[in-house]
Amino acid sequence: MRHFGHISPAARKGLFHREPAEFGAGSPARMLSAALGATLYSPATRPRLADDIIKQAGRGVVSMVLCLEDSIDDSEVTEAEENLVRQFTDLAARGVEVPLLFIRVREPEQITDLVNRLGGSARLLSGFVLPKFTQERGVPFMEALTKAETAMSRRLFAMPVLESPELLHLESRGETLRGIARTVDRYRDRVLALRLGVTDFCSAYGLRRAPDMTAYDVQLVAAVIADVVNVLGRADGTGFTITGPVWEYFRLQERMFKPQLRRSPFLEGRAEELRTELIEHDLDGLLREIELDRANGLLGKTCIHPSHVAPVHALSVVSHEEFSDAQDILRPERGGGGVMRSAYTNKMNEVKPHRAWAERTLLRAEVFGVAKEDVGFVDLLAAGLAE
């Protein structure tokens, strides 16, 4: 699979200076962690789940989480597990390409139990999402994952969700983060990415952000995100990919603040119409949050509605200017450091301080591609939505 693989080769050629690379469940973990993109969550109770998965893959989704936890009622767990087994069997029989599939479980025992019940169709499974992850809760989850790997004789990834009250509360945050760091470092080869449970953070204080606001406007949440990145997202080789929080709005809401989406990028063709559609569906707030995610060290995003996928992927493509800067910084002859004016003559590129940024940018360029010089977010979004 590849990002923007659902659009025609001719359309990709017109958009990309360097097209997104192909990847699959067997690709290196470093590549997959960057390639997750908009990870679409779906309740495991959906009766036509196999059809849904194939449909979303055809629309550009490359990673999905099938949820047995908060998205379903406690009384539905047994039925949802049985449904997952049926739907995986159906998918395996069809022999079609599917996104990276993860199951969000509630308890460690579900991991080994589900792998046994899935049988041969477990080959479609990339791993498990582990809720409310702390050192105390996380170790049993990771041990169960290790057992499941042995039973399957193939790699399985974990995506811990950081959402526990201990992480949010100031008096316990430091030790909780240190415990999480020890646990994920111990199982580093199996941890694909860390996910943030911002809805749970808000719940602990009876908060809910409005569609006009991003997670970073809620100071309690912003402080936790900063501390998580500080401890677990370092660029010195000890860090992990940390994904952006869920955006929970997808319908028309009464607006309190004016739209955040500037008109200037939308001035040609159908672009103004597209801008209006984004605003009407409260996606201008999503676009701003995606930009703030990246500015704060996050990559990819948890999504609960298919309409969120195309904006996340369009904003993940590396611009020609970013690519040019990253290449200049990483030229072999620049190994000793130094400062240079960018090829776009609008900024300073300082080799040593900007090296980690450049390396991350080239990894993102590999999986999401590099836009042509005259191609912007609007072009990429329109192309992704048109197919």
CORTACOR-V899666 format. One record per residue. N is the residue number from 1. RES is the residue in three letters. OMEGA is omega as a letter, one per 30 degrees, with the letter a starting at -180 (* if undefined). Layout:
{{N:RES:OMEGA} {N:RES:OMEGA}}
This chain:
{{1:MET:l} {2:ARG:l} {3:HIS:a} {4:PHE:l} {5:GLY:a} {6:HIS:l} {7:ILE:a} {8:SER:l} {9:PRO:l} {10:ALA:l} {11:ALA:l} {12:ARG:a} {13:LYS:l} {14:GLY:a} {15:LEU:a} {16:PHE:l} {17:HIS:l} {18:ARG:a} {19:GLU:l} {20:PRO:l} {21:ALA:l} {22:GLU:l} {23:PHE:l} {24:GLY:a} {25:ALA:a} {26:GLY:a} {27:SER:l} {28:PRO:a} {29:ALA:a} {30:ARG:l} {31:MET:a} {32:LEU:a} {33:SER:l} {34:ALA:a} {35:ALA:a} {36:LEU:l} {37:GLY:l} {38:ALA:a} {39:THR:a} {40:LEU:l} {41:TYR:l} {42:SER:l} {43:PRO:a} {44:ALA:a} {45:THR:a} {46:ARG:a} {47:PRO:l} {48:ARG:a} {49:LEU:l} {50:ALA:l} {51:ASP:l} {52:ASP:a} {53:ILE:l} {54:ILE:l} {55:LYS:a} {56:GLN:l} {57:ALA:l} {58:GLY:l} {59:ARG:l} {60:GLY:l} {61:VAL:l} {62:VAL:l} {63:SER:a} {64:MET:l} {65:VAL:l} {66:LEU:a} {67:CYS:l} {68:LEU:a} {69:GLU:a} {70:ASP:a} {71:SER:l} {72:ILE:l} {73:ASP:l} {74:ASP:a} {75:SER:a} {76:GLU:a} {77:VAL:a} {78:THR:l} {79:GLU:a} {80:ALA:l} {81:GLU:l} {82:GLU:l} {83:ASN:l} {84:LEU:l} {85:VAL:l} {86:ARG:a} {87:GLN:l} {88:PHE:l} {89:THR:l} {90:ASP:a} {91:LEU:a} {92:ALA:a} {93:ALA:a} {94:ARG:l} {95:GLY:a} {96:VAL:l} {97:GLU:a} {98:VAL:l} {99:PRO:l} {100:LEU:a} {101:LEU:l} {102:PHE:l} {103:ILE:l} {104:ARG:a} {105:VAL:l} {106:ARG:a} {107:GLU:a} {108:PRO:a} {109:GLU:a} {110:GLN:a} {111:ILE:a} {112:THR:l} {113:ASP:a} {114:LEU:l} {115:VAL:l} {116:ASN:a} {117:ARG:l} {118:LEU:l} {119:GLY:a} {120:GLY:a} {121:SER:l} {122:ALA:l} {123:ARG:l} {124:LEU:a} {125:LEU:l} {126:SER:l} {127:GLY:a} {128:PHE:l} {129:VAL:a} {130:LEU:a} {131:PRO:l} {132:LYS:a} {133:PHE:l} {134:THR:l} {135:GLN:a} {136:GLU:a} {137:ARG:a} {138:GLY:a} {139:VAL:l} {140:PRO:l} {141:PHE:a} {142:MET:l} {143:GLU:l} {144:ALA:l} {145:LEU:l} {146:THR:l} {147:LYS:l} {148:ALA:l} {149:GLU:a} {150:THR:l} {151:ALA:a} {152:MET:a} {153:SER:l} {154:ARG:a} {155:ARG:l} {156:LEU:l} {157:PHE:l} {158:ALA:l} {159:MET:l} {160:PRO:l} {161:VAL:l} {162:LEU:a} {163:GLU:a} {164:SER:l} {165:PRO:l} {166:GLU:l} {167:LEU:a} {168:LEU:a} {169:HIS:a} {170:LEU:a} {171:GLU:a} {172:SER:a} {173:ARG:a} {174:GLY:a} {175:GLU:l} {176:THR:l} {177:LEU:l} {178:ARG:l} {179:GLY:l} {180:ILE:a} {181:ALA:l} {182:ARG:a} {183:THR:a} {184:VAL:l} {185:ASP:l} {186:ARG:a} {187:TYR:a} {188:ARG:a} {189:ASP:a} {190:ARG:a} {191:VAL:a} {192:LEU:a} {193:ALA:l} {194:LEU:a} {195:ARG:a} {196:LEU:l} {197:GLY:a} {198:VAL:l} {199:THR:l} {200:ASP:l} {201:PHE:a} {202:CYS:a} {203:SER:a} {204:ALA:l} {205:TYR:l} {206:GLY:a} {207:LEU:l} {208:ARG:a} {209:ARG:l} {210:ALA:a} {211:PRO:l} {212:ASP:a} {213:MET:l} {214:THR:l} {215:ALA:a} {216:TYR:l} {217:ASP:l} {218:VAL:a} {219:GLN:l} {220:LEU:a} {221:VAL:a} {222:ALA:a} {223:ALA:l} {224:VAL:l} {225:ILE:a} {226:ALA:a} {227:ASP:l} {228:VAL:l} {229:VAL:a} {230:ASN:a} {231:VAL:a} {232:LEU:a} {233:GLY:a} {234:ARG:a} {235:ALA:a} {236:ASP:a} {237:GLY:l} {238:THR:a} {239:GLY:l} {240:PHE:l} {241:THR:l} {242:ILE:a} {243:THR:a} {244:GLY:a} {245:PRO:a} {246:VAL:l} {247:TRP:a} {248:GLU:a} {249:TYR:l} {250:PHE:l} {251:ARG:l} {252:LEU:l} {253:GLN:l} {254:GLU:a} {255:ARG:l} {256:MET:a} {257:PHE:a} {258:LYS:l} {259:PRO:a} {260:GLN:a} {261:LEU:a} {262:ARG:l} {263:ARG:a} {264:SER:l} {265:PRO:a} {266:PHE:a} {267:LEU:a} {268:GLU:l} {269:GLY:a} {270:ARG:a} {271:ALA:l} {272:GLU:l} {273:GLU:l} {274:LEU:l} {275:ARG:l} {276:THR:l} {277:GLU:l} {278:LEU:a} {279:ILE:a} {280:GLU:a} {281:HIS:l} {282:ASP:a} {283:LEU:l} {284:ASP:l} {285:GLY:l} {286:LEU:a} {287:LEU:l} {288:ARG:a} {289:GLU:l} {290:ILE:l} {291:GLU:l} {292:LEU:l} {293:ASP:a} {294:ARG:l} {295:ALA:a} {296:ASN:l} {297:GLY:a} {298:LEU:a} {299:LEU:a} {300:GLY:a} {301:LYS:l} {302:THR:a} {303:CYS:l} {304:ILE:l} {305:HIS:a} {306:PRO:a} {307:SER:a} {308:HIS:a} {309:VAL:a} {310:ALA:l} {311:PRO:l} {312:VAL:a} {313:HIS:l} {314:ALA:a} {315:LEU:l} {316:SER:l} {317:VAL:l} {318:VAL:l} {319:SER:l} {320:HIS:a} {321:GLU:l} {322:GLU:a} {323:PHE:l} {324:SER:l} {325:ASP:a} {326:ALA:l} {327:GLN:l} {328:ASP:a} {329:ILE:a} {330:LEU:l} {331:ARG:a} {332:PRO:a} {333:GLU:l} {334:ARG:a} {335:GLY:a} {336:GLY:l} {337:GLY:l} {338:GLY:a} {339:VAL:l} {340:MET:l} {341:ARG:a} {342:SER:l} {343:ALA:l} {344:TYR:l} {345:THR:a} {346:ASN:a} {347:LYS:l} {348:MET:l} {349:ASN:l} {350:GLU:a} {351:VAL:a} {352:LYS:l} {353:PRO:a} {354:HIS:a} {355:ARG:a} {356:ALA:l} {357:TRP:a} {358:ALA:l} {359:GLU:l} {360:ARG:a} {361:THR:l} {362:LEU:l} {363:LEU:l} {364:ARG:l} {365:ALA:a} {366:GLU:a} {367:VAL:a} {368:PHE:l} {369:GLY:l} {370:VAL:a} {371:ALA:l} {372:LYS:a} {373:GLU:a} {374:ASP:a} {375:VAL:a} {376:GLY:a} {377:PHE:a} {378:VAL:l} {379:ASP:a} {380:LEU:l} {381:LEU:a} {382:ALA:l} {383:ALA:a} {384:GLY:a} {385:LEU:a} {386:ALA:a} {387:GLU:*}}
